[in-house]
Amino acid sequence: MTNSTHDEMIVVKNVNHQFKKQAEDLPVLKNINLKIAKNEFVCVIGPSGSGKSTLLKILAGYLIPSSGSCEMHGKKIIAPDVTRGVVFQSPTLYPWLTVRRNIEYGPRIRKEDATVIREKSQAYIEKVGLADFEESHTYELSGGMKQRVALARTLINEPELILMDEPFSALDAITRMSMQTLIRNLWQDSQQTIFLITHDIEEALKLGTRIIVMSKRPGQIEVDKKIDFSRKILSDPSYLLEEDQEFHEHKIEFSKLLSK
Ligand SMILES: Nc1ncnc2c1ncn2[C@@H]1O[C@H](COP(=O)(O)OP(=O)(O)OP(=O)(O)O)[C@@H](O)[C@H]1O
């Protein structure tokens, strides 16, 4: 039986999670209830140790919650699969493979048609701005370019949900801004659904259609708010968020919550 409707891609119900720590239970997530619809861009912020990555790993299928359930299109998530792509802070690329081969890795493993793989990899290489670097090895690339490869490697699998764990936090400010623009455009162009963890309130405000704030461990959902600054930026690339009163009010509100 399924309780989810067509627009509820993800349904997390009464999820609790604890890890074992020296024979004791360490409660990490408490009573998480969450629904994510197609094309939402959910940004998650919260104190360190509030269980954000644990929640992402449960959504990815890397971890099974201690209690409660997590479903995608009404089907329990019990293992990772290609419908959910994960991008981590430090991309784990294969240094012995070229950019193109790194990106083609998933479809090649699945033995998809070679011509289709080549067409898709070329399209994603261009989308993430890596044209002319496809035959480079990943050790020759900057941090931002490596993260572009990681993103293309995820996108080529055409996941329905992209899970990103602080994907830009190791990048310098300028590279980070260009990666934010890239992900915002990809989200809009491909009607993607994204769940992104960040420590940066501004990043969450600039990208998300919704912000979730986790409380201190054991993490609970403290605030779940819809926002729309990303759409404002998309409809007017010269839009200056810094001059938007509402943006500042949200920034203060979330800063206060995180410094509690
Ligand atoms: N595999 C594990 N075994 C034991 N404890 C773990 C494990 N993974 C995470 N923890 C603990 O669970 C808590 C939550 O970790 P998690 O990484 O989910 O938090 P987070 O909110 O993502 O933190 P940060 O913002 O610092 O990345 C932390 O106290 C962490 O030490």
The ligand as a Gaussian input file, in Angstrom:
#p B3LYP/6-31G(d) Opt

LIG

0 1
 N       28.497000       5.954000      11.206000
 C       28.406000       6.598000      12.361000
 N       28.642000       5.969000      13.533000
 C       28.536000       6.601000      14.714000
 N       28.168000       7.898000      14.862000
 C       27.935000       8.582000      13.713000
 C       28.040000       7.979000      12.426000
 N       27.721000       8.918000      11.486000
 C       27.453000      10.043000      12.167000
 N       27.576000       9.848000      13.499000
 C       27.302000      10.834000      14.538000
 O       25.959000      11.275000      14.361000
 C       25.845000      12.662000      14.612000
 C       25.219000      13.339000      13.406000
 O       26.138000      13.261000      12.320000
 P       25.803000      13.895000      10.900000
 O       27.034000      13.759000      10.083000
 O       24.550000      13.336000      10.379000
 O       25.562000      15.428000      11.297000
 P       25.592000      16.733000      10.391000
 O       24.442000      17.580000      10.837000
 O       25.638000      16.361000       8.966000
 O       26.970000      17.379000      10.837000
 P       27.968000      18.377000      10.059000
 O       27.182000      19.625000       9.805000
 O       29.067000      18.597000      11.028000
 O       28.410000      17.674000       8.808000
 C       27.239000      13.155000      14.961000
 O       27.340000      13.214000      16.373000
 C       28.144000      12.084000      14.387000
 O       29.350000      11.984000      15.137000

